Amino acid sequence: MVRTRIAPSPTGKDVHVGSISTGLMNFAWAKKNGGQFIIRIEDTDQTRIVPGGEKKMLETLEKIGLHADESPLIGGPYIPYRQSERLTIYKKYAEELAANGKAYYCTCKPERLDAMRKKQQAEKKIPKYDRHCYTIQKEVKEEIAKGSKFVIRLLIPDTEVTFTDLIRGTVTMTGSNLDDQVLLKSDGFPTYHLGVVVDDHLMKITHVIRGEEWLPSTPKHIILYEAFGWEIPFYAHVSLLRNPDKSKLSKRKNPVWTSEYLEKGIFPEALLNYLALMGWSHPEGKEIFTLDEYVAAFDLKDVQTTAPVFDPVKLEWMNGEYIRKVQNSKLKVQICEFYKNELSESVVEKSIPIIKERIKKLSDYLPLCDFLFHPPSTYAVDMGPRKQLLGQASKKLESITDWSVKSIGDTLMEACKDSGLKTGEFFMILRVAITGKKISPPLNESMEILGKDECLTRINVLIN
């Protein structure tokens, strides 16, 4: 059975959109092949853990629609799914490697390691451990017996490591350039390298689909698999997302946390749709498609190696397309829920036909329609010199018995002719009087929603 996973670390406030992008590929590949998608929490770097980060991450993954078959929340046959709860497992396997001569104990102090690396750098050598402790294992074990702190290091063989990446093809790296990686730290926690290999093996992960930043570490992982005598999974390394200026995606330029987009009113399905296009194209050239359609069409062989551009502007455009496809009744509910049900449901319902083509995310609604709920407190132009004009318009509007879009429009056109002003200038003044803004949803429709009494009150406030 195909089994894929994502293993986020709770070292940020939420899940990075890049992790969602990679997670989406893992999800799609598992589901396309009738397999299972697993979420595992990598929390061994205790110094960087953000309080509440794990809870937020798991909630976001659920909201976005990447539902796991196994996870810390729902469990599964390979519990626990949180690395900090698996320390005895890692210790057992690290000691097994040391006992078999595939790894060794090291008691070097930080001061010695710092001096060693500075010397190597000065000599323009590749910085890596000099195997001092490997040559004196008897003495090292005696030190450990007396209580010295230690780590366990992987003994890297001096051979070439070649593997086939499902996205990048054949990759070859020389073992002599690799450091004898620490596997088990002095605090008993594993490094990423030991943890990921042990967990992927024990959880029967068949395909490791992850970001390209882990490509240089893959030879170490393959060496570990071979040292244990375990079957090596398939690897696929996807390119990292970039800003529109091709720089690395970072929170200094754009939001990177998934919840930040959801909190702006980006639909989860729109965000997944957009991320699906990061490094992959639909075979039929579609830009808008459902998650099920993506799963059906997705193939790892079609993933590109060029760095995909994550453009929030394009994401908002796509979300606007989703908004226009939503039934008005459902959109009403979504807008009301987004604003915590603090808006008049009937006003929202009436306003949807006039704003649906204008908004790209749910958070666009209130800035566009706040005048429907509250009279303007400021005005885009000085309304003092406009009192006479407003008075004429008010009298015309008072005569309307059938307060409808057509009646409002016809009456205002008459008032415009009487004023002697150009149509654009006249309606701009009325728009500002009613909404406070020069730009708003269609004026006649907005006035119909507000009602005759409210419109006349707003105009008369300015006259008086």
C-alpha positions in Angstrom: 0.0 0.0 0.0 1.2 3.5 -0.8 1.7 5.4 2.4 2.8 9.1 2.5 3.3 11.5 5.3 4.0 15.1 6.3 5.9 15.7 9.5 5.6 19.4 10.5 7.5 20.9 13.4 5.6 23.1 15.9 8.3 25.7 15.7 6.1 28.5 14.2 2.7 30.0 14.8 1.0 27.7 12.3 1.6 25.6 9.1 3.7 27.3 6.4 1.9 27.5 3.1 5.0 25.7 1.6 4.3 22.8 3.9 0.6 22.8 2.8 1.8 22.6 -0.8 4.1 19.6 -0.1 1.4 18.1 2.1 -1.1 18.4 -0.7 1.2 16.3 -3.0 1.6 13.7 -0.3 -2.2 13.6 0.2 -2.9 13.4 -3.6 -0.4 10.7 -4.3 -1.7 8.5 -1.4 -5.3 8.9 -2.4 -4.7 8.5 -6.1 -3.1 5.1 -5.4 -5.7 4.0 -2.8 -3.2 4.5 0.0 -3.0 6.3 3.3 -1.9 9.8 4.3 -0.2 10.3 7.7 0.5 13.3 9.8 3.4 13.0 12.3 4.7 15.7 14.6 8.5 16.3 14.7 9.0 18.0 18.0 12.5 16.9 19.0 13.9 20.4 18.8 12.5 21.4 22.2 14.2 24.8 22.3 12.3 26.1 19.3 8.8 24.8 20.1 6.1 27.5 20.1 3.4 27.0 22.8 0.2 26.0 21.1 1.9 25.6 17.8 1.0 21.9 17.4 -2.6 22.4 18.2 -2.9 25.3 15.7 -1.1 23.3 13.0 -3.4 20.3 13.3 -6.5 22.5 13.3 -5.3 24.3 10.2 -4.6 21.0 8.4 -8.2 19.9 9.2 -9.7 23.3 8.1 -7.8 23.2 4.8 -9.1 19.7 4.0 -5.9 17.6 4.3 -7.6 14.9 6.5 -5.2 12.3 7.7 -5.8 8.6 8.0 -3.4 8.5 11.0 -2.2 11.4 13.2 -1.7 12.4 16.8 -5.4 13.4 16.9 -6.9 10.2 15.6 -4.2 7.7 16.4 -3.4 4.7 14.3 -1.5 1.4 14.3 1.9 3.0 14.8 1.3 5.2 17.8 2.6 7.5 19.1 2.7 10.0 16.2 4.6 12.6 18.1 8.4 12.2 18.2 8.9 13.4 21.7 6.9 10.4 22.8 9.1 7.9 20.9 12.5 8.6 22.6 13.0 5.0 23.8 12.5 3.8 20.2 15.3 6.1 18.8 17.7 5.2 21.7 17.2 1.5 21.0 18.0 1.8 17.3 20.9 4.2 17.8 22.5 1.7 20.2 21.9 -1.1 17.8 23.9 0.7 15.1 26.7 1.3 17.5 26.7 -2.3 18.6 27.0 -3.3 14.9 29.8 -1.0 14.1 27.7 1.3 11.9 27.8 4.2 14.5 29.9 5.2 17.4 29.9 7.0 20.7 31.4 10.5 21.0 32.2 12.5 24.1 33.8 15.5 22.5 33.2 18.8 24.3 31.7 21.8 22.3 35.0 23.6 22.8 37.0 20.9 21.0 34.4 20.8 18.2 34.5 24.5 17.7 38.3 24.6 17.6 38.4 21.7 15.1 35.9 23.3 12.7 37.7 26.7 12.8 41.0 24.9 12.0 39.3 23.1 9.1 37.8 26.3 7.8 41.2 28.1 8.0 42.7 25.2 6.0 39.8 25.5 3.5 38.7 21.9 4.2 35.1 20.7 4.3 34.0 21.1 7.9 33.2 17.7 9.4 33.9 15.6 12.5 37.5 14.2 12.5 36.5 10.9 14.1 38.7 11.4 17.1 36.3 9.4 19.3 35.9 6.7 16.7 39.6 5.8 17.1 39.4 5.6 20.9 36.0 3.9 21.5 37.3 1.9 24.5 38.3 5.1 26.4 35.1 6.8 25.3 33.0 4.1 26.7 34.9 4.3 30.0 34.2 8.0 30.1 30.5 7.3 29.6 30.5 4.7 32.3 31.8 7.5 34.7 28.9 9.8 33.7 30.3 11.8 30.8 27.7 13.2 28.4 27.8 11.6 24.9 26.2 11.5 21.5 26.0 8.7 19.0 27.3 9.4 15.5 26.7 7.7 12.2 29.8 6.2 10.6 29.6 7.4 7.0 31.2 5.0 4.6 33.6 6.4 2.0 31.4 5.5 -1.0 29.2 7.2 -3.6 25.5 7.2 -2.8 23.2 7.1 -5.9 19.5 7.1 -5.8 16.6 7.9 -8.2 14.5 10.9 -7.3 11.0 10.6 -8.8 11.1 14.3 -9.7 14.8 15.0 -10.3 16.1 11.7 -11.8 19.4 10.1 -10.8 21.3 11.8 -8.0 24.8 10.9 -6.9 26.7 12.2 -3.9 30.0 11.2 -2.5 30.0 9.9 1.1 33.5 11.3 1.8 32.0 14.8 1.7 29.4 13.9 4.3 29.9 14.5 8.0 29.5 11.7 10.6 26.1 13.0 11.5 25.0 13.0 15.1 22.0 10.5 15.4 21.3 10.7 19.2 21.9 13.9 21.1 23.3 14.1 24.6 19.8 14.9 25.9 18.4 11.6 24.6 16.5 13.3 21.7 17.2 12.1 18.1 18.4 14.4 15.4 16.1 14.8 12.4 18.1 12.2 10.5 17.6 9.3 12.9 14.1 10.2 13.8 12.8 10.5 10.2 14.4 7.3 9.0 13.3 5.2 12.0 9.7 6.6 11.9 9.3 6.3 8.1 10.4 2.7 8.3 8.3 1.7 11.3 5.3 3.5 9.9 5.8 1.8 6.5 6.1 5.0 4.5 6.6 4.1 0.9 7.1 7.6 -0.7 8.9 10.4 1.0 7.7 13.6 -0.8 9.4 16.6 0.8 11.0 20.0 0.1 14.3 20.3 -1.9 16.1 21.6 1.2 16.3 18.0 2.4 17.9 16.7 -0.8 21.5 17.0 0.5 20.5 15.0 3.6 19.0 12.1 1.5 22.4 10.2 1.1 22.7 10.2 4.9 19.2 8.7 5.2 20.0 6.1 2.5 23.2 5.2 4.4 21.0 4.8 7.5 18.5 2.5 5.8 21.4 0.4 4.5 23.0 0.3 7.9 19.8 -1.1 9.4 19.2 -3.4 6.4 15.8 -1.8 5.7 14.0 -1.3 2.4 14.6 2.3 1.1 11.5 4.3 0.2 11.0 6.3 -3.0 12.1 9.9 -2.7 10.7 12.9 -4.4 12.0 16.4 -3.7 9.8 19.3 -4.7 11.0 22.9 -5.3 10.5 25.5 -2.7 7.9 28.3 -3.2 9.2 31.7 -4.2 8.0 35.3 -4.0 7.0 37.0 -7.3 10.5 38.6 -7.3 11.9 35.0 -7.1 13.3 35.5 -3.6 12.7 32.8 -1.0 9.1 32.9 0.4 9.4 34.6 3.7 7.1 36.5 6.2 9.1 39.7 5.6 7.5 40.1 2.1 4.2 38.2 2.3 2.2 36.2 4.8 3.5 32.6 5.0 1.2 31.1 7.6 -1.8 29.3 6.2 -4.2 30.6 8.9 -3.3 34.2 7.9 -4.9 33.5 4.5 -7.9 31.7 5.9 -8.4 34.6 8.4 -8.6 37.0 5.4 -11.5 35.0 4.0 -9.6 32.9 1.5 -11.6 29.7 1.0 -9.7 26.5 2.0 -10.6 24.9 -1.4 -9.3 27.9 -3.3 -6.0 27.9 -1.4 -5.6 24.2 -2.1 -6.5 24.8 -5.8 -3.9 27.5 -6.1 -1.2 25.5 -4.3 -1.9 22.5 -6.5 -0.6 24.7 -9.4 2.7 25.3 -7.7 5.1 23.3 -9.8 2.4 21.3 -11.5 -0.1 21.9 -14.3 -3.4 20.2 -15.0 -3.1 18.0 -18.1 -6.2 19.7 -19.6 -4.9 23.2 -18.8 -7.5 23.9 -16.2 -6.8 26.5 -13.5 -10.0 25.9 -11.4 -10.6 22.3 -10.2 -11.7 20.5 -7.1 -9.5 18.5 -4.8 -11.0 15.2 -6.2 -10.2 16.4 -9.7 -6.6 17.2 -8.6 -6.2 13.7 -7.0 -7.4 12.1 -10.2 -5.1 14.0 -12.5 -2.0 14.3 -10.3 1.2 12.3 -11.1 4.6 12.8 -9.5 6.3 12.5 -12.9 4.6 15.8 -14.0 6.0 17.9 -11.1 8.4 20.5 -12.4 11.8 21.3 -10.9 11.6 25.0 -11.5 10.8 27.1 -8.4 7.1 27.9 -8.4 6.0 31.5 -7.7 3.5 32.0 -4.9 1.6 35.2 -5.8 -1.0 36.4 -3.2 -2.5 38.6 -5.9 -3.1 35.6 -8.1 -4.5 33.6 -5.1 -7.0 36.4 -4.4 -8.1 36.4 -8.1 -8.7 32.6 -7.9 -10.6 33.0 -4.6 -12.8 35.6 -6.3 -13.6 33.0 -9.0 -14.6 30.6 -6.2 -16.8 33.3 -4.6 -18.7 33.9 -7.9 -19.4 30.1 -8.1 -20.9 29.9 -4.6 -24.7 30.0 -4.3 -25.9 33.3 -2.8 -27.5 31.6 0.1 -24.3 29.8 1.0 -22.2 33.0 0.5 -24.5 34.8 2.9 -23.8 32.2 5.6 -20.1 32.4 4.9 -20.0 36.2 5.2 -22.1 36.2 8.3 -19.9 33.5 10.0 -16.7 35.3 8.9 -17.9 38.4 10.7 -18.9 36.3 13.7 -22.6 36.8 13.0 -22.5 40.5 14.0 -24.0 41.8 10.7 -27.6 41.9 9.8 -28.3 38.7 7.9 -31.1 40.3 5.8 -28.8 43.2 4.8 -26.0 40.8 3.8 -28.5 38.7 1.8 -29.8 41.8 -0.1 -26.3 43.1 -0.8 -24.8 39.9 -2.3 -26.1 40.5 -5.8 -24.4 43.9 -6.0 -21.0 42.9 -4.4 -20.5 39.3 -5.6 -18.5 40.4 -8.7 -16.5 42.9 -6.7 -15.0 41.0 -3.8 -12.0 38.6 -4.0 -12.1 37.4 -0.3 -14.6 37.6 2.5 -12.6 40.3 4.3 -13.3 42.6 1.3 -17.0 42.6 2.1 -17.2 45.0 5.1 -14.8 47.7 3.8 -17.0 47.8 0.7 -20.4 47.6 2.5 -19.9 49.2 5.9 -22.2 52.0 4.8 -25.1 49.6 4.6 -24.8 49.0 8.4 -23.7 52.4 9.6 -24.2 56.0 8.3 -20.9 57.5 7.1 -19.0 59.6 9.6 -16.6 61.1 7.1 -17.0 62.1 3.5 -14.7 61.8 0.5 -15.5 65.3 -0.6 -16.6 68.5 1.1 -20.4 68.4 1.1 -20.8 71.9 2.5 -21.2 73.6 -0.9 -23.6 70.9 -2.1 -26.6 71.7 0.2 -28.8 73.2 -2.5 -28.2 70.3 -4.8 -28.9 67.8 -2.0 -32.1 69.6 -1.1 -33.4 69.4 -4.7 -32.5 65.7 -4.8 -34.2 65.1 -1.4 -37.5 66.6 -2.6 -37.4 64.4 -5.7 -36.7 61.3 -3.6 -39.5 62.1 -1.1 -42.0 61.9 -3.9 -41.3 58.3 -4.7 -44.0 55.9 -3.6 -42.5 52.7 -5.0 -39.0 52.6 -3.5 -37.3 50.4 -6.1 -34.1 50.5 -8.2 -36.0 51.7 -11.3 -37.9 54.5 -9.5 -34.8 55.7 -7.7 -32.8 55.7 -11.0 -35.5 57.5 -12.9 -36.0 60.1 -10.2 -32.3 60.8 -9.8 -31.9 61.3 -13.5 -34.7 63.9 -13.4 -32.9 65.6 -10.5 -29.6 65.5 -12.5 -31.2 67.2 -15.5 -32.7 69.9 -13.2 -29.3 70.5 -11.6 -27.5 71.3 -14.8 -24.5 69.2 -13.7 -22.9 66.4 -15.7 -24.3 63.0 -14.9 -21.0 61.7 -13.4 -20.6 64.7 -11.1 -24.2 64.6 -9.9 -24.2 60.9 -9.1 -20.7 61.2 -7.4 -22.2 63.8 -5.0 -25.2 61.6 -4.2 -22.9 58.5 -3.8 -20.8 60.4 -1.3 -23.9 61.6 0.6 -25.2 58.1 1.0 -22.0 56.1 1.4 -19.3 58.6 2.3 -17.2 57.3 -0.6 -16.6 58.1 -4.2 -16.5 54.4 -5.0 -19.1 52.0 -3.8 -21.4 49.2 -5.0 -24.1 50.4 -7.5 -25.8 53.5 -6.0 -29.5 52.8 -6.9 -29.3 49.2 -5.6 -27.6 50.4 -2.4 -30.3 53.0 -1.8 -33.0 50.4 -2.3 -31.4 48.2 0.3 -31.0 51.1 2.8 -34.6 52.1 2.3 -36.3 55.5 1.7 -36.2 56.7 5.3 -32.6 56.0 5.8 -31.5 57.6 2.5 -33.5 60.7 3.2 -32.1 60.9 6.7 -28.5 60.7 5.5 -29.1 63.5 2.9 -31.0 65.7 5.3 -28.2 65.4 7.9 -25.9 67.0 5.4 -28.5 69.7 4.4 -29.1 70.6 8.0 
